[in-house]
Amino acid sequence: MPLRTPPRTAEPRTADGAGTTDGTAAAADGTKSTGARPRSRRRRRRGIAALAVAAALVAGTGGWAAGSEQTAVTGPAPGAAAWRADHTLGRPLPDPATATPTTVTRFFAGLTEAEQRRLADHHPLTVGTLDGAPVQLRYRANARALRAERARQDARANDPSRPAEDRARASALAARYTALLSPGRQILFFDPRGRGQVAEVYGDLEAARHTAVVVPGSDIDLTTFDRERDRYGTPTGMAVSLQARLTADAPHVPTAVIAWAGYTTPVGLGPDAATGRLAEAGAPRLARLLTGLAATGAPAPALLCHSYGSVVCGLAAPRAGRPAVGDVILFGSPGTRTERAADLHAGGHVWAARDASDWIADIPNVELLGLGHGADPTDPAFGARRVAADRAEGHTGYLVPGTDSLAGFAAIVLGRYADVR
């Protein structure tokens, strides 16, 4: 059975955080002593608690060997240097590393359609990942980038000088790119580096009156983005199910859902899943997506944050700010690295759901020495509104059709709070 940390007891605190106002500790007889010994005891307690967290995480996940350390992919996609060097329009192009989404939106608004298409065709990986650029232009750019990557992988797969394992991997990647290029797919983001990152839109994002962004947890990348196994544990499965429910509940209201896998997720349940390192690397990308949607006129989306994705949301939502964030829904969450729902600075409400069979409940809700992710969002003290998940099963069953959690999430996205059980 996974270990649990003992309940924390409150210590008398003063304005400066020490035992008394001058930084010394008060002894039992009312005299003052130096703070060294009590501070030493506190350090020992923190160390013991951190070891307890680590032990519980190892026990609950089957050991650190269950996961491998990942290298976070950050910064502009390949091709940024060529974009910066392009002066064919007679003016500098917005730097993908520093330009705000608002600046990007204004830049493209000043171009003709022919100029926009020329940039997308010449710099597909840059335009396709440039938050604030026109949505349809990003679809066009990413389709072109996917075709180019498919051709590159096809060439590797058919190169007899390469090892068989290398050729097989290239062939599998080419097949994934072909699937993403299927008619009707709307790819909003594509970065081939590392394990591959992608985001897809379901519905009409430009016309939508209500929008949502699904932020997944561990083990999601280019190859698992829309896998058939454990379908509703993937961003596409969750997004498709949510979009179908939105359409059923409000057939005459335009809606859109973005399945966003735009950060390097943990693999397995090892140290990466127990720390905030990858979330800290991915949060700026999610924040840029949100501010980019706001810059292009899209309504502030509801964030549906699953598992480790809620850690990313917890860091990204305050960074994006209230105008860019609607409701925040945390489900199957290990914590958000915040202690209160108010710390997320959501423009709407903060909601939390966890079904009785979700193993995430066995993870201690503390944050010590970099381990753990803080308060349990389903704890009343956190301040989130609870969403029923009685019919959901396991860690990935929250958006399965027919569940009360899916019905509640859809009602939140539509702003029908009275319908949330």
Stockholm file with secondary structure:
# STOCKHOLM 1.0

chainA/1-421         MPLRTPPRTAEPRTADGAGTTDGTAAAADGTKSTGARPRSRRRRRRGIAALAVAAALVAGTGGWAAGSEQTAVTGPAPGAAAWRADHTLGRPLPDPATATPTTVTRFFAGLTEAEQRRLADHHPLTVGTLDGAPVQLRYRANARALRAERARQDARANDPSRPAEDRARASALAARYTALLSPGRQILFFDPRGRGQVAEVYGDLEAARHTAVVVPGSDIDLTTFDRERDRYGTPTGMAVSLQARLTADAPHVPTAVIAWAGYTTPVGLGPDAATGRLAEAGAPRLARLLTGLAATGAPAPALLCHSYGSVVCGLAAPRAGRPAVGDVILFGSPGTRTERAADLHAGGHVWAARDASDWIADIPNVELLGLGHGADPTDPAFGARRVAADRAEGHTGYLVPGTDSLAGFAAIVLGRYADVR
#=GR chainA/1-421 SS CCCCCCCCCCCCCCTTSSSSTTSCEECTTSCEECSHHHHHHHHHHHHHHHHHHHHHHHHHHTCGGGSBCCCCCCSSCTTHHHHHHCCTTSSCCCCTTTCCHHHHHHHHHTSCHHHHHHHHHHSHHHHHTCTTSCHHHHHHHHHHHHHHHHHHHHHHHTCTTSCHHHHHHHHHHHHHHHHHTSTTCEEEEEECSTTCEEEEEEECTTTCSEEEEEECCTTCSTTTTTCSTTGGGSHHHHHHHHHHHHHHHCTTSCEEEEEEECSCCCBTTSHHHHSSHHHHHHHHHHHHHHHHHHHTTCCCCEEEEETTHHHHHHHHHHHHCGGGCCCEEEESCSCCSCSSGGGGCCSSCEEEECCTTCGGGGSCCCCBTTBSCCSCTTSGGGCCEECCCTTCCSSSCTTSTTCHHHHHHHHHHTTCGGGCC
#=GC SS_cons         CCCCCCCCCCCCCCTTSSSSTTSCEECTTSCEECSHHHHHHHHHHHHHHHHHHHHHHHHHHTCGGGSBCCCCCCSSCTTHHHHHHCCTTSSCCCCTTTCCHHHHHHHHHTSCHHHHHHHHHHSHHHHHTCTTSCHHHHHHHHHHHHHHHHHHHHHHHTCTTSCHHHHHHHHHHHHHHHHHTSTTCEEEEEECSTTCEEEEEEECTTTCSEEEEEECCTTCSTTTTTCSTTGGGSHHHHHHHHHHHHHHHCTTSCEEEEEEECSCCCBTTSHHHHSSHHHHHHHHHHHHHHHHHHHTTCCCCEEEEETTHHHHHHHHHHHHCGGGCCCEEEESCSCCSCSSGGGGCCSSCEEEECCTTCGGGGSCCCCBTTBSCCSCTTSGGGCCEECCCTTCCSSSCTTSTTCHHHHHHHHHHTTCGGGCC
//
